Amino acid sequence: MKNIGIISRKELKSYLSSPMAYVVTAVFLVLTGTFFATYLASTNYSDTSIRGFLGAGQILILLFAAVLTMRLIAEERKLGTWELLLTVPVRDTEIILGKFLGSLAVLTGMLVLTFYYPILLMVFGDPDLGPIITSYLGLFLLGCASLAIGIFASSLTSNQIVAAVVAGGILFTLWFLGIAGNFVPGALGEVLSYISLSHHFPDFIRGIVDTKAVVYYLSITALFLYMAIRSTETDRWR
Amino acid sequence: MIRIQNLTKYYGKRLAVDDISFNVDKGEIVGFLGPNAAGKTTTMRIITGYLMPTRGDVWVADYNMANNSLDGRRLIGYMPEIVPLYTDMTTRSYLDFVARLRGLDRKRTKSRIDEVVEICSLEEYIDVFLGKLSKGFRQRVGLAQAIIHDPEVLILDEPTIGIDPIQVAQTRRLIKELGKEHTILLSTHILPEASMICERVIIIHEGRIVAEDRIENLSTVVKGGNRIRLKVQGPAEKVTDRLRQINSIREVAYEKPFHIVEFPADQEPQAKITEAMVQSRWTLLSMESVEMSLEEIFLQLTTEEETGS
């Protein structure tokens, strides 16, 4: 447990000392802010919700999770520090979980910075807080799953760009499977929908917390973190 | 302290380490010697738990690295060939990170950082980013992180590679100093380095151990004999012929102005040589025993290996 903390703190520090996290956060805020405002304007300020922010936010989270995680393991390989991490008395699981929590802290920070959208709504109107809270829960869970997928992709290579592309590939495939699911009839369509990242998100926007959806995002997170751990182990058996 | 038994490692189909066995006793400094790609790094990576062997066992203290890797890793300080540095960290934050992962508490981490920084002469670079350090200092930080937890066993992979001669001398002195309290296995392809630092060397070539002995014994191991260098005032050819008549001498060679005499390890022909020279009325100017240099030993071992296979 202690080791997870040491590694996640180190990762967080390294995010905060490089420009990348700031650039990602800034772009995230600019884009989501724009969508938030234009949505409000398009409803003539009658719908005091964060739907505008959510529409852009859910896709941007996929994208930025891939960017945030791409260096986590790939760079260690390139620097040779992977050899250090794998020879100190720390479990492979602790390394992966530490890296996951470090990146999750940045992503959570990004989400917290968007709190000013609902705060604005509360100051100037009377928004329904229920769906706003569940939406944030949804974004957080989607973020967890996306980061786990990104870490898995980073564990496969020593090239950050390759890691980002692989992560993006997996993320957007899983996302758009939901749309494909709508057109495929029968059981197969349902299966495609169920394993899609996008299928479970609208409930959160509507203010519904479906256990199935929560379990789904947590399972995806656990599955890809587990695969990242296994991929680390495989390194030793080269 | 380190026990290696029938260790074999394949990378896919390529055989990197071929059934090697050796021990390193507590307190020893052992040199792991061989040309590039001989299997030194692979062996060290298996000892430190970074890689799993294809076959065979490694014990560090009483821990088998295959199933007790974590306990074994606690006892080891490891400096890989490519010094593992995070370029965006300072020397201090890096050493702090490694120390904490090595299980040191905050207080001990602080005091150990001060100690190793002093040992490795890094005082001026403590708050410099690692990415800005020169090769020599990177190497020293690598050594500092390896000893931060005061480990019983030190594994150093080519610790002096790529640094300037003055720093090489300093690093060697430092390793020798560390050897007083630690068990050290260090790899090198520089032969004088091994003879300078190590008490014992293991020579590895193409994944196999070709020789293993204390430095001073190795010359005997190789030829199965000793050598004496003579300087004689007299006709070179006649001196050679006369020396050949002494039956405890196996071979005589003339390398101007010396006669090199080789004889089996269990013989002591010195008295007979002096006698023979006096009888022939030649003056014996000097007589000294010669140890074969590690270069010669190495060359002989590896070339024999090649002609043999």
Interface residues (C-beta under 8 A of the other chain):
Chain A: N3 I6 I7 K10 K13 S14 S17 S18 L79 G80 T81 W82 E83 L84 L85 L86 T87 V88 P89 V90 R91 R236 W237 R238
Chain B: Y11 R45 T48 G49 Y50 L51 M52 L70 D71 R73 R74 I76 Y78 P80 I82 V83 P84 L85 Y86 T87 D88 M89 S93 F97 V98 R100 L101 R102 G103 Q145
